[in-house]
Amino acid sequence: MKFNVYPCANPNAMKRFLALTLFTLSLFTLQAQSSVEVLAWVTWSDGTTTDEDIYVELDPPGSTTISFGTMQQKLAYIKEDMRKYITPREVQRIEFEFDDRDFVLISTYAAGSTHLMNCVINNKLRVLHYYPSLSNGEDIFFETNDMTWNVLSIEGENQGNNARVVRLGFRKNMMELFKSYPEMHEKVKKREYTYDNWEQMVDYFNATYGATDL
C-alpha cells in the first residue's frame, strides 16, 4: 500500500493551525483548574499581619466563581514551599484580590462553630455569607449559590454575638445584637425594622455608627 504525502501549500496556515491547537490545549488546561494561587493579606488571631500565597477555590473549575463554602472551614496556602492550611480560629481576617475584585473573609462564630465567612458588606455592621454544608448521604458538599445565610456581625463586639437574618425570631435576635446601641434596640423593638427591611436597617446603622476605613 502506498501513501502519497503532499507538502503544505501554505506554511503560514500550518503555523496558525499549530498555534491555535496549542492555545486550545492550554485553555482546556486552565479550565481544569479547581483553584488559583493569589496573594493575600492575613491578619492572624494575635493581630499580626503577613502576606501569604493562598489558594482560592473555584466552582466550577476554570471559572471565576469562588467556592466560598469549601473555604470556610479551612483555606490552603503556601508556607516554606509546602501546602498547608489556615483554620478559622487561627485568623481574624483574610483579604485578597481576584478577577479585579476585592474580597474579605472574616473569622466569625455561627451555627455552632467558627467559619471563614465571605464579607459582602465590610463596615461597622458587617453582612457575612455563610454556606451551610449539605450531604447526599455519602459526601459533604456546599451549594454556593442557592443556600446562603446572611449573618450580621458588629465589628469590635463579642465574636459570638452575631445574628443570622431569618424571619422567625428576627426581632428577638436583632434586639440582642443591638443591646449596646439603645437607639437601634428601640427601633427594632418598635418594629421600625423587621425582616422585610433588614437591609435598610444595615444601611442606617452603618451611616450612623459605621466606619469607612475598615
C-alpha positions, -999 to 999 in steps of 0.1 A, spaced: 0 0 0 13 34 -10 6 67 8 10 100 -11 24 128 10 19 163 -3 37 193 10 16 220 27 7 246 1 7 274 27 33 270 55 19 301 73 -15 284 75 1 254 91 18 276 117 -15 293 125 -32 259 129 -5 246 153 -6 279 173 -44 276 176 -41 240 186 -16 248 214 -38 277 226 -68 254 227 -49 228 247 -37 255 272 -73 268 275 -85 233 284 -57 230 310 -67 263 325 -104 253 326 -95 222 345 -80 242 374 -101 240 405 -81 266 424 -58 295 417 -29 310 437 -33 346 448 -15 370 472 -35 376 504 -31 398 535 -37 377 566 -45 391 600 -38 364 625 -56 358 657 -28 377 677 -32 408 655 -1 403 634 -4 407 596 16 388 570 15 384 532 7 348 522 1 330 489 -33 313 493 -54 291 471 -88 304 460 -112 275 453 -133 278 421 -166 262 413 -170 251 385 -133 246 378 -118 271 354 -145 297 361 -141 329 381 -168 319 406 -153 315 441 -164 285 461 -166 302 495 -183 272 510 -153 250 506 -130 276 520 -149 285 552 -136 255 572 -100 257 561 -80 275 535 -49 262 517 -18 284 515 19 280 507 43 280 537 80 271 534 73 257 499 47 234 513 9 233 510 -6 240 545 -40 251 558 -53 280 577 -83 273 601 -108 300 611 -96 301 647 -61 310 636 -70 343 619 -92 374 622 -95 382 586 -80 374 551 -81 400 523 -73 392 487 -79 404 451 -92 381 424 -107 388 390 -103 425 396 -124 423 427 -115 427 464 -126 401 489 -126 398 527 -130 367 547 -139 373 584 -135 346 611 -169 345 627 -189 322 650 -221 309 636 -241 276 635 -222 262 665 -187 267 651 -162 293 638 -160 298 600 -142 320 575 -171 339 560 -173 359 529 -179 396 540 -202 413 515 -206 445 534 -175 454 553 -184 482 578 -191 486 615 -221 463 609 -209 436 586 -230 414 564 -214 379 561 -224 350 539 -225 315 555 -228 284 533 -244 255 552 -230 221 544 -252 197 525 -249 160 522 -261 133 498 -256 107 525 -220 99 515 -202 131 506 -204 165 521 -206 194 496 -216 230 495 -242 249 475 -226 282 470 -254 300 451 -288 289 464 -281 280 500 -267 311 516 -274 326 551 -269 362 558 -252 368 592 -248 402 608 -218 409 630 -208 441 647 -171 449 643 -153 450 676 -181 433 695 -180 398 711 -175 374 682 -202 352 694 -228 380 694 -238 375 658 -273 373 643 -285 352 614 -311 370 593 -342 348 594 -378 357 596 -385 335 627 -371 352 658 -358 382 638 -370 408 664 -355 390 694 -322 382 676 -317 418 665 -326 433 699 -299 411 713 -274 421 686 -281 458 693 -281 456 731 -252 481 732 -270 505 709 -301 518 726 -314 537 696 -312 506 673 -326 484 701 -356 506 703 -362 508 666 -362 471 663 -384 468 694 -410 492 679 -408 472 646 -394 501 626 -370 475 613 -382 440 605 -371 411 584 -387 427 554 -364 458 555 -333 444 573 -311 458 545 -323 493 553 -315 486 589 -279 478 580 -276 509 559 -289 531 587 -267 516 613 -235 520 592 -245 555 582 -249 564 619 -222 543 637 -201 529 608 -166 534 598 -152 538 563 -116 527 569 -122 490 578 
